[in-house]
Amino acid sequence: MRARLFTDDNRKWWTLVAVSFGLFMIMLDNTVVNVALPSIRADLGISISELEWVVNAYALTFGVLLLSGGKLADLLGRRRMFIGGLVIFTAASLWCGLAGSAGSLIAARSVQGVGAALMNPATLSIITATFPLRQRGTAIGIWAGVSALSLAIGPMVGGILTERIGWNWIFFVNIPVGLLAIVAARLFIDETRDTSREQRLDLPGLVTSAVGLFALTYGLIETNTYAWGSPRVLGLLAIAAVSLTAFVLLESRQRLPMLDLSLFRNPSFSGANAAMGLVGLAMFGIFFYNSLFIQNILGYSAIETGATFLPMTVLIILVAPFAGRMSDRIGPRWLMGAGMTLLTVSLLLFGTLDESSTFWSIVPGLVVGGLGMGLTMAPTTAAAMGSVPVDKAGVGSAVINASRQVGGSLGIAVMGTLVATAVTVGQLNPAYPSQFVEGYHRALYAGAAILLGGAVLAVLTVRPTRKAESEELALEEALEGIPVYEEAA
């Protein structure tokens, strides 16, 4: 039995299992903390602003260091960076659980973000380097399904652990998972890196990208507290614009840049990243306000809210691997277009909800949204990763993840502004529910328009599978005795 399970042919699937452990922890931490915030505040006696930084410190360091993590993975080795990130993340989780003050917890969350930024780009680049072209979409589909599962069950896991044991355990639970992932990575992941003849770390690029992404992400986070036109937000966005412009100018002139800008000359890479950013902008903001609508307007508990999203979660888990396999066969662009169109319909269905809606009123939007997300995420990721050379997979992975992360931060800020334009009273005022619903509908309609534009963009920019890739796929299948299928145009 063991000989059959651990054959050379199966090794790549065990590599995917090892990568999925790390990915599960990273994505779970995006949502598991939210429902524990009241308990953390009561236990540690911290202020609201400090509580916000318990969430933002992780998101900020994660988003800022993604590009650097991708480059380091290509340069120093993807397995090495993945395991290094796992060690940092697992140790920081122990620190979070033991933290006895706001400063200690915020510092530990920042270190968690560093570990996540090293791990996340490595997960996709390891998959790209490990799986042949004909199986890459399937593997990325499973990767997307694991990501969706961890994001969706985060609120439920956080609620159960916080209510039944204590908030510390939302962090302690990472420790056995992290240790298992480290062992699995040592056993099943082969080391790969950029094999170009000359390599060095691009320090000017690293500094300007870090400052630019920090200022951009921090500026977007601050719009939750300050107006878009406030000096604080405008100053941060100006710093971001200057730093990122300097980064682009430096990278265009560097002999060995951190980010090879020629990657963006490929329409599929540019189109896939633009589509991922638009999905993040529309959907991540809506996910946030869907949760607020269900809890604050319909009166669901945190655990009930997490359970409400299960129909969408289950569909994403089931559909994403199928979409990945289909993208191997017919190419990703029509799947991306169809998926983003379904997401548009999903938001329009959510736009029919009001204060009197029941669970069964929410289900149609969840079902259509689950199908749409499942059809969109894996093909979009596969389109981006399939259009970069394998030796640049770490940077390619970092860019697609940064597109999603920055798009999500921008989405929460933009959707929050749209909701706020309709709300003029406090939450205890009887007029609050109807005003919130009005603002919620504005955000939904804006998100639907963004997604529909993204669907058109995806179809126009993402190219069908190139002839060379079709020939590689046919050769791989012929060598393995698998019937060769003609690639659809």
C-alpha positions in Angstrom: 0.0 0.0 0.0 2.8 2.4 1.0 4.6 1.7 -2.3 1.5 2.5 -4.3 0.9 5.8 -2.3 4.4 7.2 -2.6 5.4 6.4 -6.2 7.3 8.9 -8.2 4.2 9.6 -10.3 2.2 10.4 -7.1 4.9 12.5 -5.5 3.7 15.7 -7.2 0.2 15.2 -5.6 1.9 14.8 -2.2 3.7 18.0 -3.0 0.3 19.7 -3.5 -0.9 18.3 -0.1 2.2 19.8 1.6 1.7 23.2 -0.1 -2.0 23.1 0.8 -1.3 22.8 4.5 0.7 26.1 4.4 -1.9 27.8 2.2 -4.7 26.8 4.5 -3.1 28.4 7.5 -2.3 31.7 5.6 -5.8 32.1 4.3 -7.6 31.0 7.5 -5.8 33.8 9.4 -7.4 36.4 7.0 -10.8 35.7 8.5 -10.5 33.6 11.7 -9.5 36.5 13.9 -12.5 38.8 13.1 -15.0 37.0 15.2 -12.6 36.8 18.2 -12.0 40.6 18.3 -14.6 41.4 21.1 -13.1 38.6 23.3 -9.6 39.8 22.6 -10.6 43.4 23.6 -12.3 42.3 26.8 -9.4 40.0 27.8 -6.5 42.4 27.1 -8.3 45.7 27.8 -7.2 47.3 24.5 -8.7 50.2 22.6 -10.7 50.1 19.4 -7.8 51.5 17.4 -5.4 48.9 18.8 -8.0 46.2 18.0 -8.1 47.4 14.3 -4.3 47.0 14.2 -4.6 43.4 15.3 -6.2 42.8 11.9 -4.4 45.4 9.9 -0.9 44.6 11.0 -1.2 41.1 9.4 -2.8 42.4 6.2 -0.3 45.2 5.9 2.9 43.1 6.2 1.4 40.4 4.1 0.5 42.7 1.2 3.7 44.8 1.4 6.2 41.8 1.3 4.5 39.6 -1.3 6.6 40.8 -4.2 9.8 40.5 -2.2 8.8 37.0 -1.0 8.3 35.9 -4.6 11.6 37.2 -5.7 13.4 35.6 -2.8 11.7 32.3 -3.6 13.0 32.4 -7.2 16.5 33.5 -6.0 17.1 31.4 -2.9 14.8 28.4 -3.6 11.1 27.9 -3.3 11.1 25.1 -0.9 13.6 27.0 1.4 11.4 30.1 1.4 8.2 28.0 1.9 9.7 26.2 4.9 11.2 29.4 6.3 7.8 31.1 6.0 6.2 28.1 7.8 8.7 28.3 10.7 8.1 32.1 11.1 4.3 31.8 10.8 4.1 28.9 13.2 6.4 30.6 15.8 4.5 33.8 15.5 1.2 32.0 16.0 2.5 30.7 19.3 3.5 34.2 20.2 0.0 35.5 19.3 -1.6 33.0 21.6 0.6 33.8 24.5 0.4 37.6 24.0 -0.6 39.5 27.1 -0.9 43.0 25.7 -1.9 44.9 22.6 1.6 45.8 21.6 2.8 42.2 21.9 -0.2 40.8 19.9 0.2 43.5 17.2 3.9 42.8 16.9 3.2 39.0 16.6 0.6 39.6 14.0 3.1 41.6 12.0 5.6 38.7 12.1 2.8 36.3 11.0 2.4 38.6 8.0 6.1 38.2 7.2 5.8 34.4 7.3 2.7 34.5 5.1 4.4 36.7 2.5 7.3 34.3 2.2 5.0 31.3 2.0 2.2 32.5 -0.3 4.1 33.2 -3.5 6.1 29.9 -3.0 2.9 27.8 -3.0 2.0 28.7 -6.5 5.5 28.7 -7.9 6.1 25.2 -6.4 2.9 24.0 -8.1 4.0 25.6 -11.4 7.5 24.1 -11.2 6.2 20.6 -10.1 3.2 19.9 -12.3 3.3 19.4 -16.1 1.2 21.7 -18.3 -1.6 19.2 -18.7 -2.2 18.9 -14.9 -1.3 22.5 -13.9 -4.8 23.8 -14.1 -6.2 21.0 -12.0 -3.5 21.5 -9.3 -4.2 25.3 -9.3 -8.0 24.5 -9.1 -7.4 22.4 -5.9 -5.1 25.3 -4.6 -8.0 27.7 -5.2 -10.5 25.3 -3.5 -8.3 25.1 -0.4 -8.0 28.8 -0.3 -11.8 29.3 -0.6 -12.4 26.6 2.1 -10.0 28.3 4.6 -11.4 31.8 4.0 -15.0 30.6 4.4 -14.7 28.4 7.5 -12.6 31.0 9.3 -15.5 32.8 10.9 -17.0 29.5 12.1 -13.7 28.1 13.4 -13.0 31.4 15.1 -16.5 31.5 16.7 -16.4 28.0 18.0 -12.9 28.2 19.4 -13.5 31.6 21.0 -16.9 30.6 22.6 -15.9 27.1 23.7 -12.2 27.4 24.7 -10.7 30.9 24.3 -9.5 33.3 21.7 -5.9 32.2 22.2 -6.8 28.9 20.4 -7.5 30.5 17.1 -3.7 30.9 17.0 -2.6 27.8 18.9 -4.5 25.6 16.3 -1.9 26.8 13.7 0.9 25.1 15.6 0.2 21.4 14.8 -0.8 22.3 11.3 2.4 24.2 10.8 4.6 21.4 12.2 2.8 18.9 9.9 3.4 21.2 6.9 7.1 21.5 7.7 7.5 17.7 7.8 5.5 17.3 4.6 7.5 20.0 2.8 10.8 18.3 3.8 9.6 15.0 2.5 7.7 15.8 -0.7 8.8 19.2 -2.1 11.8 19.3 -4.4 13.9 22.4 -4.4 13.6 24.7 -7.5 14.8 28.2 -8.2 15.6 30.6 -11.0 18.4 29.0 -12.9 19.6 32.1 -14.8 23.3 32.4 -14.9 23.6 35.6 -12.9 21.5 36.4 -9.9 21.5 39.1 -7.2 19.0 40.9 -4.9 17.6 44.1 -6.3 17.7 46.3 -3.1 16.5 49.5 -4.7 13.6 47.7 -6.2 12.8 45.9 -2.9 12.9 49.2 -0.9 10.8 51.3 -3.4 8.2 48.5 -3.9 7.9 47.9 -0.1 7.5 51.6 0.6 5.0 52.0 -2.2 2.9 49.0 -1.3 3.0 49.9 2.4 1.8 53.4 1.7 -0.9 52.2 -0.7 -2.2 49.5 1.6 -2.0 51.7 4.7 -3.8 54.5 2.9 -6.6 52.2 1.9 -6.9 50.9 5.4 -7.1 54.4 6.8 -10.1 55.3 4.6 -12.1 53.2 7.1 -11.4 56.0 9.7 -10.6 59.1 7.6 -12.2 60.7 4.5 -10.7 60.0 1.1 -9.8 63.7 0.8 -8.2 64.0 4.3 -4.5 65.0 4.4 -3.6 61.7 6.0 -5.1 59.5 3.2 -4.0 61.8 0.4 -0.4 62.0 1.8 -0.2 58.2 2.0 -1.5 57.8 -1.5 0.9 60.4 -2.8 3.8 58.6 -1.2 2.5 55.3 -2.8 2.3 57.0 -6.2 5.9 58.4 -6.0 7.4 55.2 -4.7 5.7 52.9 -7.2 6.6 55.2 -10.0 10.2 55.2 -8.9 10.0 51.4 -8.6 8.8 51.1 -12.3 11.5 53.5 -13.5 14.2 51.6 -11.6 13.0 48.2 -12.8 12.9 49.3 -16.4 16.6 50.3 -16.2 18.0 47.6 -13.9 20.1 44.9 -15.5 18.7 42.3 -13.1 15.4 43.7 -11.9 13.3 42.3 -9.0 10.2 42.4 -11.3 10.8 41.8 -15.0 8.4 44.3 -16.5 8.6 42.5 -19.8 6.2 40.0 -18.2 3.4 42.6 -18.7 4.0 42.6 -22.4 2.2 39.3 -22.4 -1.6 40.2 -22.8 -2.6 37.1 -20.9 -0.4 38.0 -17.9 -1.6 41.6 -17.8 -5.2 40.6 -18.4 -5.3 37.9 -15.8 -3.8 40.3 -13.2 -6.2 43.0 -14.1 -9.1 40.6 -13.8 -7.9 39.3 -10.4 -7.6 42.8 -9.1 -11.2 43.6 -10.3 -12.5 40.4 -8.7 -10.8 41.4 -5.4 -12.1 44.9 -5.7 -15.7 43.9 -6.2 -16.0 40.6 -4.3 -13.8 41.1 -1.2 -15.5 44.4 -0.4 -18.9 42.8 -0.9 -18.0 39.8 1.3 -17.1 42.2 4.1 -20.4 44.1 3.8 -22.4 40.9 3.3 -21.2 39.8 6.7 -22.2 43.1 8.2 -25.6 43.0 6.6 -26.3 39.4 7.8 -25.2 40.2 11.4 -26.2 43.8 11.9 -29.4 43.9 9.8 -30.7 40.3 9.9 -29.5 39.6 13.4 -27.4 36.5 12.8 -24.7 35.5 15.2 -21.0 35.2 14.1 -21.3 31.4 13.8 -24.6 31.5 12.0 -23.1 34.1 9.6 -20.2 31.7 8.8 -22.6 28.9 8.3 -24.8 31.0 6.0 -21.9 31.2 3.5 -21.4 27.4 3.4 -23.4 26.9 0.1 -21.0 29.2 -1.7 -18.0 27.6 0.0 -19.0 24.1 -1.0 -19.6 25.1 -4.6 -16.3 26.8 -4.9 -14.5 23.7 -3.5 -16.4 21.5 -6.0 -16.2 23.8 -9.0 -12.6 25.2 -8.8 -10.8 21.9 -9.5 -13.2 21.2 -12.4 -12.6 24.7 -13.8 -8.9 24.1 -13.4 -9.1 20.9 -15.5 -11.3 22.6 -18.1 -8.8 25.5 -18.4 -6.1 22.8 -19.2 -8.3 21.7 -22.1 -10.0 24.8 -23.6 -8.0 27.6 -22.2 -8.9 30.0 -19.4 -10.5 33.0 -21.0 -14.0 31.8 -21.7 -14.2 30.3 -18.2 -13.0 33.6 -16.7 -15.6 35.5 -18.8 -18.4 33.1 -17.7 -17.3 33.1 -14.1 -17.2 36.9 -13.8 -20.6 37.2 -15.5 -22.1 34.8 -13.0 -20.5 36.9 -10.2 -22.2 39.9 -11.7 -25.6 38.1 -11.5 -24.8 37.1 -8.0 -24.4 40.7 -6.8 -27.6 41.7 -8.6 -29.4 38.9 -6.7 -27.9 40.2 -3.4 -29.3 43.6 -4.5 -32.8 42.2 -4.0 -32.2 41.7 -0.2 -33.6 44.0 2.5 -34.4 44.0 6.2 -37.1 41.4 5.9 -35.0 38.8 3.9 -34.7 35.2 5.1 -31.9 32.7 4.6 -33.7 31.3 1.6 -33.7 34.8 0.1 -29.9 34.8 0.4 -29.3 31.3 -1.1 -29.7 32.2 -4.9 -27.0 34.8 -4.7 -24.7 32.4 -2.7 -25.3 29.6 -5.3 -24.6 31.7 -8.3 -21.7 33.4 -6.5 -20.2 30.0 -5.6 -20.4 28.9 -9.2 -18.9 32.2 -10.4 -16.0 32.2 -8.0 -15.2 28.6 -8.7 -15.1 29.2 -12.5 -13.1 32.4 -12.1 -10.3 32.0 -9.6 -8.5 28.9 -10.8 -8.5 29.8 -14.6 -7.4 33.4 -13.8 -4.5 32.1 -11.7 -3.7 29.5 -14.3 -3.7 32.1 -17.1 -1.3 34.3 -15.1 1.1 31.5 -14.1 0.9 29.8 -17.6 2.2 33.0 -19.2 5.4 33.3 -17.2 8.5 31.2 -17.6 8.9 28.6 -14.8 12.1 30.2 -13.6 10.1 33.4 -12.9 7.2 31.6 -11.2 7.9 33.1 -7.8 7.6 36.6 -9.0 4.6 35.7 -11.2 2.9 34.2 -8.2 3.6 37.3 -6.1 2.1 39.6 -8.7 -1.1 37.7 -9.0 -1.5 37.4 -5.2 -0.6 41.1 -4.8 -3.3 42.0 -7.4 -5.9 40.1 -5.3 -4.7 41.6 -2.0 -4.5 45.2 -3.1 -7.8 44.8 -5.0 -9.4 43.5 -1.9 -8.1 46.3 0.3 -9.3 48.9 -2.3 -12.6 47.1 -2.5 -13.3 47.3 1.2 -12.4 51.0 1.1 -14.5 51.8 -2.0 -17.5 49.8 -1.0 -17.3 51.3 2.5 -17.5 54.8 1.0 -20.5 53.8 -1.0 -22.3 52.4 2.0 -21.3 55.4 4.1 -22.9 57.8 1.6 -26.3 56.5 2.5 -25.9 56.2 6.3 -26.5 59.4 8.3 -27.6 57.9 11.7 -26.1 55.7 14.4 -26.6 52.0 14.5 -29.2 52.2 17.3 -31.4 54.6 15.3 -34.5 52.9 13.9 -33.7 54.4 10.4 -30.3 52.7 10.4 -31.3 49.4 8.8 -33.1 51.0 5.8 -30.2 53.5 5.2 -27.6 50.7 5.5 -29.6 48.6 2.9 -29.7 51.5 0.5 -25.9 52.0 0.8 -25.4 48.2 0.5 -27.4 48.2 -2.7 -25.2 51.0 -4.2 -22.1 49.0 -3.4 -23.6 45.9 -5.0 -24.5 47.6 -8.2 -21.1 49.2 -8.4 -19.5 45.8 -7.9 -21.7 44.2 -10.5 -20.6 46.9 -13.1 -16.9 46.3 -12.2 -17.3 42.5 -12.6 -19.1 42.8 -16.0 -16.3 45.1 -17.2 -13.8 42.5 -16.0 -15.5 39.7 -17.9 -15.2 41.7 -21.1 -11.6 42.5 -20.3 -10.7 38.9 -19.7 -12.2 37.7 -23.0 -10.4 40.4 -24.9 -7.0 40.1 -23.4 -6.4 36.5 -22.3 -5.2 34.6 -25.2 -6.1 31.0 -26.2 -3.4 28.4 -25.4 -0.4 29.1 -27.5 0.6 26.6 -30.1 3.9 25.8 -28.3 1.9 24.9 -25.2 -0.5 22.7 -27.2 2.4 20.8 -28.6 4.0 20.4 -25.2 0.7 19.1 -23.8 0.3 16.7 -26.7 3.9 15.4 -26.3 3.4 14.9 -22.5 0.2 12.9 -23.0 1.7 10.9 -25.9 4.7 10.0 -23.8 2.5 8.8 -20.9 0.2 6.8 -23.1 -2.8 9.2 -22.6 -5.0 9.9 -25.6 -4.1 13.2 -27.2 -6.9 15.7 -27.4 -7.0 18.6 -29.8 -6.7 22.0 -28.0 -9.7 24.2 -28.5 -9.0 27.5 -30.1 
